């Protein structure tokens, strides 16, 4: 299934994308796409519904973040071999963890704000995992059972705030609109192997990131199990698994950063695409 949320900001309704690419309203089935409704029982109930029996959503409504009520956004840094190489770092023996404020979540086609005082706002296309089952002290062979679905994310980052503002990476990762999610939450049955997906990002029509999730250093089962030994993962939590090479700060000899009016377009096979325009905050 491909689950989504549509409508104006803070007024989104739950929806399902049918095989023809039409949005079907799920409001009579669930109140929203959130942790409470991402359990296997509810997802199974939705999966048994014939989409043609659900109300058709007319027109082209705004698409919001594919999940709401997120408790935490956990990110894995330097988790692609090619990205670690481009920034001159070595992959870490354990997943490198940082957090991103939940207030940074936005829709996949919403504008991305360049923060006041920013000089180095950058892009990062990422495969995200949404948790559907509480995970605490689990092992690697149990990890995939705790996934509600996958989605596309853009881990927008202000590099000066991230690296030179007297702290951990959170400052550079948490501005409003710095975490577009969606357009869909895709259930695991639709993704044969999340470690074999082409992943890409373009800025103003030029492709800078072009890789595959096969290039991950720490794969999804390892990452989920590892995180569960340091914090309890709850339904609705989002894990950003890292970005491949081709970020703006890695471009040589002259790094490239976002300016108002520039556009980002990104995608992962099976998870859809996003497009954002950079604007001043």
C-alpha positions in Angstrom: 0.0 0.0 0.0 0.9 3.6 -0.5 -0.5 5.7 2.3 -0.5 9.5 2.3 -1.9 12.6 3.9 -3.5 15.4 1.8 -4.9 18.8 2.3 -3.9 22.2 3.7 -1.2 22.5 6.4 -2.5 21.3 9.8 -5.8 20.1 8.1 -4.5 17.0 6.3 -6.7 13.9 5.9 -5.5 10.3 5.5 -5.5 8.8 2.1 -4.5 5.8 0.0 -3.0 5.9 -3.5 -4.8 3.4 -5.8 -3.3 1.5 -8.7 -4.4 4.3 -11.1 -2.6 6.9 -9.1 -5.8 8.4 -7.7 -6.1 9.5 -4.0 -8.8 7.6 -2.0 -10.0 9.1 1.2 -9.4 6.9 4.4 -11.1 9.2 6.9 -13.9 6.7 7.5 -11.3 4.1 8.4 -8.6 5.9 10.4 -8.4 9.4 11.7 -4.8 10.0 10.4 -1.6 8.3 9.4 0.2 8.2 12.7 1.8 5.9 15.2 -1.5 4.8 16.7 -2.7 3.5 13.3 0.6 2.0 12.0 0.1 -1.3 13.9 -0.1 -4.5 11.9 -3.8 -5.0 12.7 -4.9 -1.6 11.4 -2.6 -1.8 8.3 -4.0 -5.3 7.6 -7.5 -3.9 7.8 -6.8 -1.2 5.3 -5.1 -3.6 3.0 -8.2 -5.8 2.7 -10.3 -2.8 1.5 -11.0 -2.5 -2.2 -9.7 1.0 -3.0 -12.6 1.5 -5.4 -15.0 1.5 -2.5 -13.3 4.5 -0.9 -14.3 8.1 -1.8 -12.3 9.5 -4.7 -10.4 12.7 -3.9 -11.0 15.2 -6.7 -8.5 17.7 -8.1 -4.8 18.0 -7.0 -4.7 18.7 -3.3 -1.5 19.6 -1.5 0.3 16.5 -0.3 1.5 16.7 3.3 4.0 14.7 5.2 3.1 11.0 4.9 3.1 10.5 8.7 2.2 12.8 11.6 2.5 12.7 15.4 6.1 11.7 15.0 7.7 11.2 18.4 11.3 11.5 17.3 13.4 11.7 14.1 16.6 9.7 14.4 19.3 10.2 11.8 22.3 8.1 10.8 25.3 10.1 9.8 28.0 9.2 7.2 26.1 6.0 6.4 27.0 5.7 2.7 30.5 4.6 1.8 30.7 7.1 -1.1 29.5 10.0 1.1 32.0 9.3 3.9 34.7 9.3 1.2 33.7 12.6 -0.3 33.8 14.4 3.1 37.1 12.7 4.0 35.7 10.6 6.9 35.8 6.9 7.6 32.6 4.9 8.2 32.1 4.3 11.9 32.0 0.8 13.4 28.6 1.6 14.9 25.8 3.8 13.4 26.5 7.5 14.1 23.3 8.9 15.6 22.0 12.4 15.7 18.5 13.8 16.1 16.4 16.2 14.1 13.5 18.3 15.6 10.1 17.0 14.7 9.0 20.6 13.9 11.3 20.4 10.8 8.8 18.0 9.1 7.0 19.3 6.0 5.3 18.1 2.9 7.2 16.7 -0.1 6.4 19.6 -2.3 6.4 22.4 0.2 8.9 25.2 0.0 12.1 24.8 2.0 13.2 27.8 4.0 16.7 29.0 4.1 17.3 30.1 7.7 18.1 33.7 8.6 21.9 34.1 8.6 22.4 30.9 6.5 25.3 30.7 4.0 25.5 26.9 3.6 22.1 25.3 3.3 22.5 21.9 1.7 20.5 18.9 0.5 20.6 15.2 1.4 18.2 12.6 -0.2 17.5 9.7 2.2 15.6 6.5 2.6 13.5 6.7 5.7 12.0 4.0 7.8 8.9 4.5 9.9 8.4 2.3 12.9 5.2 0.4 13.4 5.9 -1.7 16.5 7.6 -0.8 19.8 11.2 -1.9 19.8 13.4 -2.2 22.9 16.5 -4.4 23.1 15.7 -6.3 20.0 18.1 -8.3 17.9 18.9 -7.9 14.2 16.8 -10.9 13.1 13.7 -9.2 14.7 14.2 -5.7 13.3 12.3 -5.9 10.1 9.1 -7.0 11.9 9.1 -3.5 13.5 8.8 -1.5 10.3 5.4 0.0 9.2 6.8 1.3 5.9 9.4 3.3 4.0 9.4 6.8 2.7 11.5 9.4 0.9 13.1 12.2 2.9 15.3 15.2 2.3 17.5 15.8 5.2 18.1 19.5 4.5 21.1 20.8 6.5 22.7 24.1 7.3 26.4 23.2 7.3 27.7 26.2 9.2 25.1 25.8 11.9 25.9 22.0 11.9 29.6 22.2 12.3 30.7 25.6 13.6 28.0 26.7 16.1 29.4 25.1 19.3 27.4 22.0 19.5 26.3 18.7 18.0 24.7 18.5 14.6 21.1 19.2 15.7 21.4 23.0 15.2 22.1 22.5 11.5 19.4 19.9 11.0 16.3 21.3 12.7 15.0 24.4 11.0 11.4 24.5 9.9 10.9 22.6 6.6 14.2 20.8 6.9 12.6 17.4 6.8 10.2 16.9 3.8 8.7 13.4 4.1 6.7 11.5 1.5 4.8 11.7 -0.8 3.8 8.2 0.4 4.4 5.8 3.2 5.0 2.5 1.3 4.4 -0.7 3.2 7.1 -3.3 3.2 5.2 -5.8 1.0 5.8 -3.4 -1.9 9.6 -3.1 -1.5 11.3 -6.4 -2.3 14.7 -5.3 -1.0 15.2 -1.8 0.6 18.9 -2.3 0.1 18.7 -2.3 -3.7 17.0 1.0 -4.5 18.3 3.7 -6.9 18.4 7.0 -5.0 19.0 10.5 -6.6 18.7 14.2 -6.2 18.9 17.1 -8.7 19.3 20.9 -8.1 18.0 23.1 -10.9 17.9 20.1 -13.2 21.5 19.0 -12.6 21.9 15.6 -10.9 24.3 15.7 -8.0 23.4 12.6 -6.1 23.0 9.4 -8.0 23.6 6.2 -6.0 21.9 3.1 -4.6 20.9 2.0 -1.1 23.2 -1.0 -1.7 25.9 1.5 -0.7 24.7 1.8 2.9 27.4 1.1 5.6 25.0 0.0 8.3 21.9 -1.6 6.9 18.4 -1.3 8.1 18.1 -4.3 10.4 21.4 -3.5 12.1 20.4 0.1 12.5 17.0 -0.6 14.1 18.4 -3.2 16.5 21.3 -0.9 17.4 19.0 2.1 18.1 16.7 -0.1 20.3 19.6 -0.7 22.7 19.9 3.0 23.4 16.3 4.2 23.2 12.8 2.7 22.8 11.5 3.0 19.3 7.8 3.8 19.2 5.2 3.5 16.4 5.5 6.6 14.2 9.2 7.2 14.9 11.1 8.0 11.8 14.7 6.9 11.0 16.6 8.7 8.3 19.2 6.2 7.1 21.8 8.5 5.6 22.7 10.1 2.3 25.0 9.2 -0.6 27.7 11.3 -2.2 26.9 14.5 -4.1 25.9 16.9 -1.3 26.6 20.5 -2.0 29.5 20.8 0.5 31.2 17.9 -1.3 31.4 19.5 -4.7 35.0 20.4 -5.6 36.6 22.8 -6.1 33.7 25.1 -5.3 30.9 23.8 -3.0 27.3 24.7 -4.0 24.7 25.8 -1.5 21.0 26.6 -1.9 19.9 30.2 -2.7 16.3 31.5 -2.9 14.6 30.3 -6.1 16.7 27.2 -6.5 14.8 23.9 -6.8 15.5 20.4 -5.5 14.0 17.3 -7.1 14.7 13.9 -5.6 13.5 10.3 -5.6 13.9 6.7 -4.7 12.6 3.9 -6.9 9.2 2.7 -5.5 8.9 5.6 -3.0 8.0 8.4 -5.4 9.6 11.8 -5.9 9.7 15.2 -4.1 10.3 18.7 -5.4 11.0 21.8 -3.3 11.8 25.4 -4.0 14.2 27.2 -1.7 12.8 30.5 -0.2 14.0 33.0 2.4 12.8 32.4 6.0 
